[in-house]
Amino acid sequence: MVVAMQITPAASAYLWTDKLSIMLVLSGLFGNISAIVGYYIAALIDTSISGSMAFVTGILFVISFIFSPKLGLISKYVKPVRASTME
């Protein structure tokens, strides 16, 4: 649980930006989202709170890994459309 809540939000934030100040804000935001959503999922299905929080951090990391603008899977396969110059 400790490793999941310390490492995964920071790794997810790193996928979205290279600036440290934005990375710190995103990491805190991802940690808070995973704690709140994980708590409500655990209360809803009557299971372990810490396990649900770790599960949500993993889901956020997978979403970040897929949709990250620079390092994501989709960005590697989708090429940006460049405007052609008028001659």
C-alpha positions in Angstrom: 0.0 0.0 0.0 2.8 2.4 0.9 4.7 1.7 -2.3 1.6 2.0 -4.4 0.6 5.4 -2.9 4.1 6.8 -3.1 5.4 5.6 -6.4 2.4 5.2 -8.7 1.0 8.8 -8.6 4.5 10.2 -9.2 5.1 7.8 -12.1 1.8 8.8 -13.5 2.5 12.5 -13.2 5.9 12.0 -14.8 4.2 10.6 -17.9 2.2 13.8 -18.3 4.9 16.5 -17.9 8.6 17.2 -17.5 8.3 20.3 -15.3 8.8 19.5 -11.6 6.3 22.0 -10.3 3.5 20.6 -12.5 4.6 17.1 -11.7 4.3 17.7 -7.9 0.8 19.1 -8.4 -0.3 16.3 -10.6 1.2 13.7 -8.3 -0.7 15.1 -5.3 -3.9 15.3 -7.4 -3.5 11.7 -8.5 -2.9 10.5 -4.9 -5.9 12.4 -3.6 -8.1 11.0 -6.4 -7.0 7.5 -5.8 -7.5 7.8 -2.1 -11.1 9.2 -2.4 -12.2 7.0 -5.2 -10.6 3.9 -3.7 -12.4 4.6 -0.4 -15.8 4.9 -2.1 -15.2 1.8 -4.2 -14.3 -0.2 -1.0 -17.4 1.1 0.8 -19.6 0.3 -2.2 -18.4 -3.3 -2.6 -17.5 -3.9 1.1 -13.8 -4.8 0.6 -10.4 -3.6 1.7 -9.9 0.1 1.6 -6.2 0.0 1.1 -6.5 -2.6 -1.7 -9.0 -0.4 -3.5 -6.8 2.6 -3.2 -3.9 0.7 -4.7 -6.2 -0.6 -7.4 -7.2 3.0 -8.4 -3.6 4.1 -8.5 -2.9 1.3 -10.9 -5.9 2.3 -13.1 -4.7 5.9 -13.1 -1.2 4.7 -14.1 -2.6 2.6 -17.0 -4.7 5.5 -18.2 -1.6 7.8 -18.1 0.5 5.2 -19.8 -2.0 4.9 -22.7 -3.0 8.6 -23.1 0.2 10.5 -22.2 0.9 13.1 -24.8 4.7 12.4 -25.2 5.3 8.9 -23.8 1.9 7.3 -24.2 1.1 4.3 -26.4 -1.4 6.2 -28.5 1.0 9.1 -29.1 3.6 6.7 -30.5 1.3 5.4 -33.2 -0.7 8.5 -34.1 1.2 11.0 -36.1 0.2 14.7 -35.8 -1.2 16.2 -39.0 0.9 19.0 -40.3 -0.6 21.8 -42.2 0.7 21.8 -45.8 2.2 25.1 -47.0 0.6 26.9 -49.8 2.9 27.3 -52.8 
